[in-house]
Structures are given as C-alpha cells and as structure tokens.
Amino acid sequence: MNSDLKFDLHTHHQRCGHAIGNIRDYIEAAARNGLDMIGISDHSPYFTSDEDQRYPHIAMGKSQFPEYVSEVLRIKEEYKGKVEVLLGVESDFFPEHVEIYRRYYERYPLDYIIGSVHHVDGISIFNKDRWEGLSNKEKLQTKETYYKLIEQSARSGMFQILGHIDAMKGFYPSFSSIQTEVVEHTLKVIAGYDIAIEVNTSGKTKYSGGWYPADDILEMALYYGVKVTFGSDAHDPDRVADDFELVRVRLKQIGYKEWAFVREKTMIEIPL
C-alpha cells in the first residue's frame, strides 16, 4: 500500500448549517491539495427528534440524510480516477439512542462512522459558559463523565473512528490539566477494538490551539496500541488537509509507524 497516500477523513459542508461550501467544493479542494482520498462526513441528523431538523445550525434534517448519501455516491463516481471519495458521517453519541442510530446507518453503504461525544450532562462540550461556577470536584466529574461516554462509544461497536477525543478543551484549555486516570483507562478500552482515534487539526481554530488530542494522549495511545487516523474537521474548503504533513511528521516523532483509513468499514493501516 502506498505510504505516500494523502487523505482527510473528516469534512463537513453546508447541510449542517455551520459550514460553508458544498460537497463538490471539498472534493475540488482535495484535488487541489494533492489528496488521493477525501472522506465526506457531515454531522448526523438528530434521528430521535420529532422534528425533521431540530437544530438547523448544528445538523442536517432527517429528510436530508438520504439525499446526502446519494449526492456523495453520485459525485464519487464522477471523480473516479482523480480522487477517491469515501462516504462517512460524524455521528453524535447518545448512549440511550444507540440502537435507533445504528438502525438508520445500517440502511446506507457508509464507509465509516466517526463517533463523537458533543454533549456531556446535556450541555454542549463547546459551551463556553458550562465551566463557570463549578468546583474543582465538579470539573473533575465532568471530565470523567466525558471520557466514560467516549469509552461507551468505543464499546458500542458502531464506530470505526472516534472523533476529537479531547475536544472539551476547545474553549476551556484548563481542561487538559485536570488530573484523572480516566483518560488512560479509556485508551486501554479503545485499544481492545478495531477503532482509530483521529488527529483532528480543527483544535487550532479554538482557544486551546493545537490539535485534538494533545501529544501526551497520543503518546499514551501509542503505548496501548491504539490506531490513529487523520481528519481536518474542515467546515471550510480552505481547511481540507490542514496540517496533514505536520501531523505525519509529529506522529513519526512520537513513535508511530502506521496510521489508518477506513473503507467499507474495513480498517486499512499504511506506513506513515
């Protein structure tokens, strides 16, 4: 397998309501950036909501999901031989709704599903106000709840990739310095499954700067044998493959020999 393969498995587009550009714009950006492979992975609808599009600025409506799939598959054919297009989705993880989401996804030929925890105790992890007034003990509990949800997402068997596993630091950089063994425990659990964690370069667009996850987590992940992949989490075509080569170099420095992509739910590891 070509060790120079360039790929980006985490991209969004205008259907989610907080990204710009259409699917074709992202694939054209991939071609311009010399990518061999681009994954389209917009936010999952709120499948359990009574409303079609409960949060128009967060995720597409339920009725849009089939047309999203068919558009990706149509464009995939068009770009054959130029850029390989993979059909993915970034799925919210709500433990109480796993089976409902699973049944929806089983209807479609998804190459992979990125499982992301975006809500802890019913509040967005990116809510800047959620930390105000919390005691150190409550902050610790919040971090532990977050990682327990990530652990449950790994155990669910629904995902091939886990999204931005320390993104809670995005608008609260002190999150990283809350000391707990739960991160290490979570990585041990992830290592027992055929799942990759992504190095997600969108962290640089938040207060925390840098990537998700931080180097110390990547070092621990390597120690336990957790696979890694790459995703820009682009919400703008200009960010497709952002920092791809820097991530490749950094992973080599940390000690990784391989990273992975996922096609037809199959994990394929390639040399860095």
Number of C-alpha atoms within 10 A of each C-alpha: 8 8 11 11 14 17 26 25 30 27 28 28 23 17 22 22 16 14 18 18 15 14 21 16 15 25 26 18 18 27 18 10 15 15 21 17 19 28 27 27 28 28 24 25 26 20 19 12 12 9 11 16 19 17 15 14 13 17 21 23 21 20 12 16 20 11 11 19 17 13 14 20 16 11 14 20 12 13 15 10 9 16 20 19 25 22 25 28 28 25 24 24 23 19 13 7 12 15 13 11 19 14 10 12 17 10 9 13 13 18 21 27 23 27 26 22 24 20 17 17 9 8 11 14 23 16 13 12 12 15 16 8 9 11 10 11 9 12 17 16 13 20 22 19 15 23 22 16 21 26 20 17 23 25 14 15 13 21 25 23 29 25 29 26 24 23 26 27 23 26 20 19 14 11 19 19 8 13 11 13 9 16 22 15 13 20 25 18 17 25 19 13 15 15 24 26 28 28 27 30 26 22 24 13 12 16 12 19 15 16 23 26 21 18 15 11 17 23 16 16 22 19 14 16 15 22 24 22 25 26 27 24 27 26 22 19 23 15 17 30 26 20 17 18 11 10 18 18 14 12 21 15 10 14 13 21 14 17 23 22 26 21 17 12 16 14 19 12 18 15 14 17
